[in-house]
Amino acid sequence: MPPRKRGRKKKAAAQKKQDDKNQLVPESSAYFKAKGVEAFVSGKFSVAIEHFNKAIEKDPKNAALYSNRSATHALMKNYSQSLDDANKTIEYKKDWVKGYFRKGHACENLLRYQEAYNAYQNGMKIDPNDRSIIKASEELSVLLDELKITEAELKEDNPDSDKFTDMVTWMKKEGSQFPKLYLQYYGEDYRGVHCLTKVPGSDRILFVPHKCIMTSEVAKESRIGQMIIESPVELRSKHSYLASFLLQERHNKESFWAPYLNILPQFYANMPIFFKEDLLSWLKGSFSLMKIADRIDSLRKEYDNIRRAVPEFNKFHLEDFVWARLVVITRIFGINIDKKKTDGLVPYADMLNHKIPRETSWTFDDKSYGFIITTLKTCQRGQEIFDSYGRKCNSRFFVNYGFAIDANADAETLIQVKLPQTDPQYQMKVRFMGGRAVNGEREFQIPLSYKEKKPKVFFSFLRFIYARDSELLLISSDEGVKIEEIEPISIRNEISVLNHIRIICTKHLGDFEHTLEHDNELLESGKLKMYSNERNAVVMRRGEKHVLNWYVELAVKAVKLLKMPWKDLKRIAAKCYQSQDLHDHYITMVVVPLVKKTI
């Protein structure tokens, strides 16, 4: 571990006194060392590194300089560089305990626990009374013993345990580190990552080197990737490069990636694109049915396009391509490598399940040249540890990943709005739309809030649809106004908008076989197996109904308030300003200003 903070100022003062005494020669190694120590004590670690670098240039075999730089790198969390300097410290001064302490600390943070323990033990042989190394060794010994005990206690209930053992062995051989984690098997399509021991927050729990990450660059540079690039095909999705590479390597018995490929699901029974009629019937009325159909159509077209442009691709079947694309969409990470944006499949990291709020953070570290996951909270022994896939509508979770979130605040519904050809200003409105009415129809996928951009765009378009005479002239005369940015126009216009929303949302609710109340009771009853396709379907459709119902209630409430005189609305408005209710946000943002205009 890095030098104790206690006593740093005292040491700095002593160092300054010694420097004054020796009258340090400017630009000498001792001069730069003193500058480095001064910067280190002040917390200016980058500056300290610069000075230690210059000192080492002057005196390249000075163990103390490497020790100082190692400690500085450790505080900057540059543990690979800290380890390199610790090894240099030992190389030039084998009988100095500090070098072994630095090495142990760096190895611990690189998750190389056995190396760290060996370093501490070697240091204790030199100085068995050094308190820092004794404490570090004892604490690590306790952790190693606990990890061994916990591993022995784990029940081997994974039918694919041999495959997972092979993957873990392969990853460790190639430099991956995850000593505090283990994989738990729940079912054919459901696994998770758990902690072997208590893991504190801000703890690095996984490192996967670059060579074990299947990036898009690896895919593009492969034989099949080059064939696609050199062909005339225009891919619908960049994910098709990785999907094609997966298929190529799946057919290569000697593939470097074989241990990883072998643990990938062979089937995706939880993915809605594979649902038969009995399961699809659970989604009657849901716009996810359209999303599922669109996904199937898109995958088929992508496959046919590649197959026609790259003859060798014909050896892969449509089912193979769909499998590969599902692997990519369910496991891919967007990362930056050498300041370049890319993406890739990261073994083991892609086994963490989703949860909000997130419990871990991940990044690609250019210095250690690998993918790192760090905890954001304490995780207890045996507890599952989660990643976050970010804020998404349930339709995206459901169609892309095969699950739905029970209490998803980002649930959405799909509403289509059409400009009636009977509208007296139809031609004028079409021109305002750029002359491309496309049957005057637009589609909006919206959450239950007026705070978000999507609902505001939805309301804006409806205001345009219901604009009349002078209202429309006012909109069209303003060259800077867009259909997506129309603010509330008038009470009459807004009431028309709200009535339209109430009617269309009520109609959509009628398209479902069951009510929102029915779905709530069904989910609360526990009759549906957790994580089952049926339960996910009910969660998906319930979220839509909740949003639709919210807009119906908003329309009824807001229309009533818009018809009130200001003297009556004023008292209600005062309470709305203090409320966190999303209906009340619309009231204060839209209803109150419109009614106040009538005073």
Buried (B, 14 or more C-beta within 10 A) or exposed (E): BBBEEEEBEEEBEEBEEEBEEEEBEEEBBBBBBBBBBBBBBEEBBEBBBBBBEBBBEBBEEBBBBBBBBBBBBBBBBBBBBBBBBBBBBBEBBEEBBBBBBBBBBBBBBBBBBEBBBBBBBBBBEBBEEBEBBBEBBEEBEEBBEBBEEBEEEBEEEBEBEEBBBBBBEBBEEBBBBBBBBBBBBBEBBBBBBBBBBBBEEEBBBBBBBBEBBBBBBBBBEBEBBEBBEEBEBEBEBEBBBBBBBBBBBBEEEEBBBBBBBBBBBEEBEBBBBBBEEEBBEBBEBBBBBEBBEEBBEEBEEBBEBBBEBBEEBEEBEEEBBBBBBBBBBBBBBEBEBEEEEBBBBBBBBBBBBBBBEBBBEBEBBEEBBBBBBBBBBBBEEBEBBBBBBEEBBBBBBBBBBBBBBEEBEBBBBBBEBEBEEEBEBBEBBBEBBEEEBEEBEBEBBBBBBBEBEBBBBBBBBBBBBBBBEEBBEEBBEEEEBEBEEBEBBBBEBBBBBBBBBBEBBBEBBEEBEBBBEBBBEBBEEEEBEEBEBBBBBBBBBBBBBBBBBBBBBBBEBBBEBBEBEEEEBEEBBEEBEEEEEBBBBBBBBBBBEBBEEEE
